Amino acid sequence: MTLGLDLERVSARYQAELQLFAECHPRSAELYQENLKHWLYGAPLHWMQQWPGLYPIMVADAQGATLTDVDGNNYVDFALGDTGAMFGHAQPAVAAAISHQVRHGSTLMLPTEDSLWVGKELVRRFGLPYWQVTTSATDANRFVLRLCRMISGREKILVFNCNYHGSVDESQVEFDAAGQMIPREGVHANGLKHDATTRLVEFNDLPALEAALAHGDIAAVLTEPFMTNVGMVPPADGFHAGLRELTRRYDVPLVIDETHTISCGPSGYSGEHGLEPDFFVLGKCIAGGIPTAVWGASQAMAERIWQVLPHFQPGQAINHFGFGGTLAGNALQMAAMRATFGEVMTAANYAHMTALAERLREGVQALIDKHRLPWHVTRIGARVEYLFMTHAPRNGGEAHHARHGLIEAYLHLYLLNRGVLLTPFHNMLLMCPAATAENVDLHNRLLDECLTQVTG
Ligand SMILES: Cc1ncc(COP(=O)(O)O)c(C=O)c1O
């Protein structure tokens, strides 16, 4: 038995599931063959090829918590665009706002009145006084890091092992078996000498963090408040207090990236737990699928930024600033964010999503007990993940070692073939406001069935 399962049976069952997948998805197969002629990896984004099965299912429609594919199969979608659609597909209020704005100008490189509403709402919800918009969370992180370098005069950023903050070059590192920092597996260093740009420590390791900060060369610490991209890694008791105290003591801006942990509540993990970041990054789900992210700065950081990059004065030569993008802050993003923050990211919706996530967590825990699996399940707000180790990992390295490609492939494909989508590359499930208790119970019943085939 490996991780509580009979691996030979997992392997045999997986082959049978691949066969079933092919039988149920003939039209997706045809379209994929056509797509291979045009797209480098058979789809507009290479990640789309990395779902369970032989090729991506081709989507015909998405509404609320459900998808329909071109073969007429229906799915309960717990992947939700891996958080981009966390508030549901084709959300009516957001769809109405987008379709209104698109008829009145989408991108103007000028503000609309919606920007006033959204700016006030960001301040009210997240507490930081000044904000900017980008088209992705990756970009928001990149721009914040650039500014941190400008205001601190230092070059390095500190990230935690097995982080993910988008394709931010400096963060694409990991520890090798000897504990040396190397470029992340499968990622080219892109011309960077990571020794010059990055310091890497394990999450929850305050002594290592302090030793790294003591070098005096770190421009920013960039972290999720609760790691979510390598399985879920909770902050240990006292970690956030220590992180905040040390970053203040060494005068290093603390950048909290809540792109995933916004699942915790209407103002994210930081709001729920009273964190005090210097910079705050949020993306993916805040504009109903219109590519949008925001970053906010504290009063002290804004003042330091204005010292190096003052407000524009009429008659001045134009300054490029090194961050931005012509599409960033556009009218469509503003309309979509206004509708999302105003009508969808409500306390009532979060209460519903969180209650469903808890129902799912309890169901999965009962299955772990029933099948005597050395696994655990974690929930933060509307997000649930199960991982193949008995307790929550203390850091990214530990979580990484608990992954198992074949077991994950089998579980995901078994569920997909019966109408339930998990987030690819994870055993992660997100609840949206349109999800129901029946959706959750279907997942739990199918997981039980699929485990029964390979245990005991
Ligand atoms: C914590 C975190 N930050 C940033 C990103 C990057 O977001 P995007 O792909 O929208 O650039 C991700 C994506 O998964 C993420 O999980």
The ligand as a Tripos MOL2 file, in Angstrom:
@<TRIPOS>MOLECULE
LIG
   16    16     1     0     0
SMALL
NO_CHARGES

@<TRIPOS>ATOM
      1 C1         -0.9110   33.5360   -5.0080 C.3       1 LIG1
      2 C2         -0.8840   33.8310   -6.4750 C.ar      1 LIG1
      3 N1         -0.4020   35.0020   -6.9080 N.ar      1 LIG1
      4 C3         -0.3640   35.3070   -8.2040 C.ar      1 LIG1
      5 C4         -0.8220   34.4200   -9.1520 C.ar      1 LIG1
      6 C5         -0.7670   34.7860  -10.6000 C.3       1 LIG1
      7 O1         -2.0160   35.1370  -11.0660 O.3       1 LIG1
      8 P1         -2.2330   35.4030  -12.6250 P.3       1 LIG1
      9 O2         -2.1260   34.0590  -13.2730 O.co2     1 LIG1
     10 O3         -3.5970   35.9870  -12.7110 O.co2     1 LIG1
     11 O4         -1.1740   36.3320  -13.0750 O.co2     1 LIG1
     12 C6         -1.3280   33.1900   -8.7550 C.ar      1 LIG1
     13 C7         -1.8240   32.2090   -9.7350 C.2       1 LIG1
     14 O5         -2.1460   31.0840   -9.4530 O.2       1 LIG1
     15 C8         -1.3620   32.8800   -7.3780 C.ar      1 LIG1
     16 O6         -1.8280   31.7090   -6.9330 O.3       1 LIG1
@<TRIPOS>BOND
     1     1     2 1
     2     2     3 ar
     3     2    15 ar
     4     3     4 ar
     5     4     5 ar
     6     5     6 1
     7     5    12 ar
     8     6     7 1
     9     7     8 1
    10     8     9 2
    11     8    10 1
    12     8    11 1
    13    12    13 1
    14    12    15 ar
    15    13    14 2
    16    15    16 1
@<TRIPOS>SUBSTRUCTURE
     1 LIG1         1 GROUP 0 **** ****
